[in-house]
């Protein structure tokens, strides 16, 4: 993305080795699925891609987007984009639960009352408004991709009095919306009530856009929302999270570590079984 940064990378050789190793793992994964492919029973994305590739080639189309290199890169993108962002958001969620035990208690009370000890299902979300609000507020406050990713204007556009020419690279500053003082009652503090009405029902907010917006919104939004709900709910169902001995809730620092995504600063937590 930024080739001029190359000379500044101290571990360029290691980075290139990791990239090659990662690609090798993707190729091995795809190879195994290809060897066991059954066009009548698709197991997921790779199978669907391979079946489409096979169909096109059988019809004589050998120059489509459905080729092995595209498949490998797409699988790698799904792992890379989904793993880092979802994992980082969950780390923020656990840190916030340890820092605000009263909120953690309310989440666990709701989970115990609604689903008990059985495994959480995606369908449970509508019956867990407070838990859902906590997850949304975690995403809003954590703001892990504050500058989104580069976009390009598809046509001339005027935005807030500024003319932006077609083909201009644009970096949407999601922070400006997620921390907008005109949209949120307390934009700089952790407050799940941002997503609840007076009766405690979950409320969607137009200003909630951690996945960006428009036609180029994050491709994995629906998957990420399911993952965050299932993992967060299951973790809070089985464990209580707290600071380690000798560390108070106030000592847990919410200052992020800077990077392509904003991660929590290094810290330790205790996970105590609720069983």
C-alpha positions in Angstrom: 0.0 0.0 0.0 2.8 2.4 0.9 6.0 1.2 -0.8 8.0 4.1 0.4 7.8 2.6 3.9 9.9 -0.3 2.8 13.3 1.0 4.0 11.8 1.8 7.4 10.8 -1.8 8.1 13.4 -3.4 10.3 12.2 -6.9 9.9 11.4 -6.9 6.2 12.9 -10.4 5.7 10.7 -11.8 8.5 7.6 -10.1 7.2 8.2 -11.5 3.7 8.8 -15.0 5.2 5.5 -14.7 7.2 3.6 -13.7 4.1 5.0 -16.6 2.2 4.3 -19.1 5.0 0.7 -17.7 5.3 0.1 -18.1 1.6 1.5 -21.7 1.8 -1.1 -22.5 4.5 -3.9 -21.1 2.4 -2.7 -23.1 -0.6 -2.7 -26.3 1.5 -6.1 -25.5 2.8 -7.5 -25.0 -0.7 -5.7 -28.1 -2.0 -7.3 -30.3 0.6 -10.8 -28.9 -0.1 -10.3 -29.3 -3.9 -9.3 -33.0 -3.5 -12.5 -33.7 -1.5 -14.8 -31.5 -3.5 -18.4 -32.6 -4.1 -20.3 -30.2 -6.3 -23.5 -31.5 -5.0 -22.7 -30.7 -1.4 -20.9 -27.3 -0.9 -19.3 -26.9 2.5 -18.6 -23.2 2.2 -17.0 -20.4 0.3 -14.1 -22.3 -1.2 -16.3 -25.1 -2.5 -18.7 -22.6 -4.1 -15.7 -20.8 -5.7 -14.3 -24.0 -7.1 -17.6 -25.2 -8.5 -18.1 -21.9 -10.3 -14.5 -22.1 -11.6 -15.1 -25.6 -12.8 -18.4 -24.7 -14.5 -16.8 -21.7 -16.3 -13.9 -23.7 -17.5 -16.1 -26.5 -18.8 -18.0 -23.9 -20.9 -14.7 -22.7 -22.4 -14.2 -19.6 -20.3 -10.6 -19.9 -19.1 -10.1 -16.2 -18.5 -12.5 -15.3 -15.7 -12.0 -13.9 -12.2 -12.4 -17.5 -10.9 -8.8 -18.6 -10.8 -6.6 -20.1 -8.1 -4.6 -17.0 -7.3 -7.8 -15.0 -6.7 -9.2 -17.8 -4.5 -6.0 -17.9 -2.4 -5.9 -14.1 -1.9 -9.6 -14.0 -1.1 -9.3 -16.7 1.6 -6.2 -14.9 3.0 -8.1 -11.7 3.1 -11.0 -13.3 5.0 -8.7 -14.7 7.6 -6.5 -11.5 7.9 -9.3 -8.9 8.0 -11.8 -10.9 10.1 -9.3 -12.3 12.6 -7.6 -9.1 13.6 -10.6 -6.8 13.8 -12.9 -9.3 15.6 -10.2 -10.4 17.9 -9.2 -6.9 18.8 -12.8 -5.9 19.5 -13.2 -8.9 21.8 -10.1 -7.9 23.7 -11.5 -4.4 24.2 -14.8 -6.0 25.3 -13.1 -8.1 28.0 -11.0 -5.2 29.2 -14.1 -3.0 29.5 -15.9 -5.7 31.5 -13.0 -6.0 33.9 -12.9 -2.2 34.3 -16.6 -1.8 34.8 -17.8 -4.9 36.8 -21.2 -3.4 37.4 -21.9 -3.5 33.7 -20.4 -7.1 33.5 -22.8 -8.1 36.3 -25.8 -6.8 34.3 -24.7 -8.6 31.2 -24.3 -11.9 33.0 -27.6 -11.5 34.8 -29.4 -11.1 31.5 -27.5 -14.0 29.9 -28.4 -16.3 32.9 -32.0 -15.2 32.8 -32.6 -15.6 29.1 -30.4 -18.5 27.9 -29.2 -20.1 31.1 -26.4 -22.6 30.6 -27.2 -23.7 27.1 -25.1 -22.6 24.1 -25.8 -19.1 22.8 -27.4 -18.8 19.4 -27.5 -15.9 17.0 -31.3 -15.8 17.4 -30.8 -15.0 21.1 -29.6 -11.5 20.3 -33.1 -10.0 20.0 -33.8 -11.2 23.6 -30.5 -9.9 25.0 -30.9 -6.1 24.5 -28.4 -5.1 27.2 -25.7 -7.5 26.0 -26.2 -6.3 22.5 -26.0 -2.7 23.6 -22.7 -3.5 25.4 -21.2 -5.0 22.3 -22.3 -2.0 20.2 -20.9 0.4 22.7 -17.6 -1.5 22.8 -17.3 -1.2 19.0 -18.2 2.5 19.2 -15.8 3.5 22.0 -12.9 1.1 20.8 -13.1 2.7 17.4 -10.5 0.1 16.2 -10.4 1.3 12.5 -10.7 5.1 13.0 -9.7 6.0 9.4 -11.6 3.2 7.8 -9.7 2.1 4.6 -9.0 4.1 1.4 -11.9 4.6 -0.9 -12.1 6.4 -4.3 -14.9 8.7 -5.4 -16.9 7.1 -8.3 -18.2 10.5 -9.5 -17.8 14.2 -8.8 -19.3 15.0 -5.4 -19.8 18.1 -3.2 -19.6 17.3 0.5 -20.2 19.9 3.2 -19.3 22.7 0.7 -16.1 21.0 -0.6 -15.9 19.8 -4.2 -14.3 16.3 -4.6 -13.3 15.2 -8.1 -14.1 11.8 -9.4 -11.2 9.4 -8.8 -10.0 11.1 -5.7 -8.6 8.9 -2.9 -10.7 9.4 0.3 -10.1 8.3 3.9 -13.4 8.3 5.8 -12.7 9.4 9.4 -15.1 7.2 11.3 -14.0 8.7 14.6 -15.8 11.9 13.6 -19.1 10.0 13.7 -18.5 7.5 16.5 -17.3 10.3 18.9 -19.7 13.0 17.6 -20.9 15.0 20.6 -24.1 15.9 18.7 -25.0 12.2 18.3 -23.9 10.6 21.6 -24.8 11.7 25.2 -21.3 10.9 26.5 -19.2 10.2 23.4 -15.9 9.7 25.3 -17.1 7.3 28.0 -18.3 3.7 28.0 -22.1 4.0 28.2 -24.3 1.1 26.9 -27.4 3.3 27.4 -26.4 5.0 24.1 -28.1 2.0 22.5 -31.1 1.6 24.9 -34.4 3.4 25.1 -36.2 4.2 28.4 -37.8 0.7 28.5 -34.4 -1.0 28.1 -35.0 -2.0 24.5 -32.2 -2.0 22.0 -32.2 1.0 19.6 -30.3 1.2 16.3 -28.3 4.4 15.8 -27.5 5.9 12.4 -24.3 7.3 13.8 -23.1 3.8 14.6 -20.8 2.9 11.6 -17.7 1.0 12.7 -17.9 -1.0 9.5 -18.0 2.2 7.4 -21.0 2.9 5.2 -22.3 3.0 1.7 -21.8 0.5 -1.2 -18.2 -0.2 0.0 -19.2 -1.0 3.6 -17.1 -3.8 5.2 -17.8 -7.1 3.3 -17.6 -9.1 6.6 -20.0 -7.0 8.6 -22.7 -9.6 9.0 -20.1 -12.3 9.9 -18.3 -10.1 12.4 -21.6 -9.2 14.1 -22.4 -12.9 14.5 -18.9 -13.7 15.8 -18.8 -10.9 18.3 -22.2 -11.8 19.7 -21.5 -15.5 20.0 -18.0 -15.2 21.4 -18.7 -12.3 23.8 -21.9 -13.9 25.1 -20.2 -17.3 25.5 -17.2 -15.9 27.3 -19.4 -13.8 29.7 -21.6 -16.9 30.2 -18.7 -19.0 31.5 -16.3 -16.5 33.1 -16.0 -13.4 35.2 -13.2 -11.1 34.1 -11.3 -8.9 36.6 -7.9 -7.2 37.0 -5.1 -9.4 38.4 -4.3 -9.2 42.2 -2.9 -5.8 43.2 -4.5 -4.0 40.2 -7.7 -2.0 40.6 -10.3 -1.3 38.0 -9.1 2.3 37.8 -5.6 1.1 36.9 -6.8 -0.5 33.7 -5.7 1.9 31.0 -8.0 2.5 28.0 -5.3 4.3 26.0 -5.0 2.3 22.7 -1.8 1.0 21.1 -1.4 2.7 17.8 -1.3 0.6 14.6 -3.3 -0.2 11.5 -6.0 -1.0 14.1 -6.3 0.5 17.6 -5.7 -2.4 20.0 -5.8 -2.2 23.8 -2.5 -1.5 25.5 -0.8 -4.7 26.9 -2.5 -5.8 30.1 -3.4 -8.9 32.1 -6.8 -10.1 33.2 -8.1 -12.9 35.3 -10.8 -15.2 34.0 -12.7 -16.9 36.9 -15.0 -19.7 36.0 -18.7 -19.0 36.9 -19.5 -22.8 37.1 
